[in-house]
Amino acid sequence: MHSGETGPVFIGIDVGTSSVKAVMGAPGGARLDAYSGHHDTDRPSPGAALQNPAAWMHHVEAALHRFAAHPRAGDVVAIGITSQVNTHLPTDALGMPLHPALTWQDTRAAAQAARLDAAIDPDAKTRALGAPIPIDASHALARMAWFAETAPGMWSEAVHLMLPKDHIIARLTGEVVTDPLSSVGLVGTDLRYAGAVLALIDEAADRLPPLRDPLDIVGRVRDGLPFAGVPVANGTMDAWASMFGLGVAADGEAMYLSGTSEVLGLISSDRPGAPGIITFPDWRGITLHAGPTQSGGASLGWVARLLGRDIGDLSSLAGAAHITATSPLFLPHLEGERAPLWDASSRGAFAGLTLSTGPAEMVAAVMEGVAFAARLAIEAIEQSGARRITALRHGGGGARSDIWCGIRADALGRRLDRVAAPEAGAMGALVMAGVASGEMPDLAQAARSLVVTDRSFEPDPSASALAEDRFAAFRALYEGVKPVTERLRHGRRGD
Amino acid sequence: MTYTLGVDIGTYQTKGVLVDDKGRVVAVARRDHEMIVPRPGWAEHRAEEDWWGDFVQVTRDLLAGSGIDPTEIACVATSAIGPCMLPVDGQGRPLMNGVLYGVDTRAEAEITELTDRIGEETILATCGNALTSQSVGPKILWLKRNHPELFDRTEAIFTSTSFLTFRLTGEKVIDHYTAANFSPLYDVDRQDWTDALASDIIALDKLPRLMWSSEIAGTVTPEAAAETGLAPGTPVTCGTIDAAAEAVSVGLTRPGDMMMMYGSTIFIIQAVSGRVTDPRLWYAPWLFEGEHASMAGLATSGTLTHWFRDQFARELPRETAFPDLAREAADTPAGANGILFLPYFSGERTPIHDPRAKGTFFGLNLTHTRGDMYRALLEGIAHGTAHVIETYGEIGQAPTRVLAVGGGTQNAIWLQATSDIGKVPQILREKSIGASYGNAFLAACAAGLAERGDIDRWNPVTQQVEPDPGAALEGQHDLFKRLYLQTKDIMADLS
């Protein structure tokens, strides 16, 4: 049915934390085909969280083979790549892995990180990076120190330390590159490597791939693979790519990405900053103020397991509940909270339960609680960017439920425009490929052309008025349980 | 051989036992009835059918089942749900359905009016208890206001046992323990009716004659003998409320003895050496002249296990759900892996008396299981119970012996958690027949067949649950109380 159409076609690939997703699309929002493949995280010891790079590449090749069979495969003009970041693998000169990848969830380099963080003057670090970014267990330099100490033989042979997207690009094109937006904690506001930080580790500068702009074409697909000869765009980290994949590219536009956890982001050229919010360096006139929360689909999966329900049935269940002033409240801190609270020790709470509370009320409370956690982050990014959001795009797997979207619109008191394609990261890589190929003039126009929304959710006036009170109660609940959490933790330390 | 007959009228069931003079059960009979709810907040029984009709049928079944000669029955004692409010005419005929105890909340307006008019402190000083839905005085005022035509024909106000005793003997009597619930019409210090606080409710000569439950009220009339099969002239005691009879059945004998009833709620009766004036605890003269009792109760307890099963264990077969859940909870260590539970699903009674309190699960993380949550629930009820035990300690009335009874004692984790957190041993006895057995013992005492201490032979101790000092719950109890205080205002706002 597409064979009669003409014009450029693009591919976007996203190596995520739990799956590889790929989309094939064209101007006008046509989503021609999509691929999704799951990969595992190995947790062989406390703090360890490893992935096998071969599993990523397996899915990338499977996606390309699938797309190569599409009638419009011949019109593909560029491929873009994005991935999870703060996930690192040591490779040889050709980009072949020498060790499983340590994902961003792997905390074993905490001691090395603390040592490195203490070794640099905080003011000097802030000057070098443009922000007081901590060197934590997921920082590239901490990973280098960890490999050097725990696997010195392997590490002495390693030529590069790569992110997943760098690795995929190397495997597809033979080129070794990375990009400055993905190189969190390594680059300054000039988007170049920060020498003062890299100096903490010998040869760090040599092992990090050269920086190229995310919109550069960095190579062509090598022979022997589907789409051989097609240009490959550098792309960038998943949070940025997802923003473009949700069609967010201009000042005042914001994203609400819902997956296992959630990410809120706003573009604003004003940058006063706000506690708990990450303000990225300005890139091509885009300044992203972002906050990842810790709750999202994971909270829903948790309550589905406890209630003995299929997660797919939860929306209709929640739809039967009507949130009122007496409905229970859910604090979704099942794994602590990230932005804007950054309170890893906080824990979840179901409060306000009565004998008439049933599964519908509990599921609705979980959906509302996740939305309230996002609202805290949304208010913080508006503060960080010193402006109101003019358009809020919503996407990701957690946005597929109409019921949940409705609860979110009420809880936030804002209209949500939901993006049709669920794979936001891959769509973003596709948008970037569109610009990198020269077919699209800039990101804003590419996003407008390639990303379409399928539905808007308006807040119900009375429900969002109620949500004002309930959001205040949600905040009070967090503040109220905080001293108990702290003592619960201290009490357990002595166990 | 000599026997005694004990009959107890419950909310849903009447139970009778025929017992020999050694306390051995010769026959048991039961009959079910319904609680009538004509409108929300109202709760009634039909006095003629549900009370007298059940008594007649159960007695006939016991006589037929045992084959004993009715003249061998030395004494009859009754207990029933109470206090009830039943207006009767000059012939002792019911003018309406019997209005049940605290589950009937029809007199809220009268409670407020009388409390405002008299003053809560004056009521507490004279009556020992604040006016609540348990109080009979406001219900009589409700009758006078809403059914003046019935009130005009009212010659006496009966409680449930008054009605049974009247039908058996022609005597209009009530025991002091029940009468203490007739606030504001009963003076606990003078142990007599009073109209000093409110003279406009009813003329005092329309209230039954006050007696002690250990006393004989009269003997079975020829008419009653013909109906029931009992021998004319059989002595009948004046009866009492079911919980008091239950306490007798498990050996509540001397000051410091505490009955802990594990039912749909936890209900506590403690024998005390004199009047208790703490507003957190209820007070009444005990069943024997010169003795005193102090009462306490949680708002909902065993009911929570049903709520939990209905939400979280839908897939378990109904008949094995509770043992299955108990096994899962047993796999979780004491402390429920850090979950705290506030059991205030229907508000709370003793000691916080907060009708707007709510239930809470707190400390939740992604790894928690159903067994963790069920264990937390049982421990939360135990924390609530420990809070009551502490309250007795604060007024110098710490229990010296705790007598556990009720269906919930079969839940080993619940029982043990109560001892661990409450720091008290608990005694369990051989027979758990309940109030009807206590009545049979009271009848034996009244007939001179047994002495108070004989309950240890009638119903010997079979098990003692010891607190486990190693159970790591010490700090958690303080956190339980702290969690309530930290969130109570938020929960009140959810009402």
Interface residues (C-beta under 8 A of the other chain):
Chain A: A298 W302 L306 L307 G308 A325 T326 S327 P328 L329 L334 E335 R347 G348 A349 F350 A351 G352 L353 T354 L355 T357 G358 P359 M362 D469 A473 A476 L477 G480 V481 P483 V484 T485 R487 L488 G491 R492 D495
Chain B: T300 T303 L304 W307 D310 Q311 F312 A313 R314 E315 G338 L340 F345 S346 K358 G359 T360 F361 F362 G363 L364 N365 L366 H368 R370 M373 A472 G475 Q476 D478 L479 R482 L483 Q486 T487 D489 I490 M491 D493 L494 S495
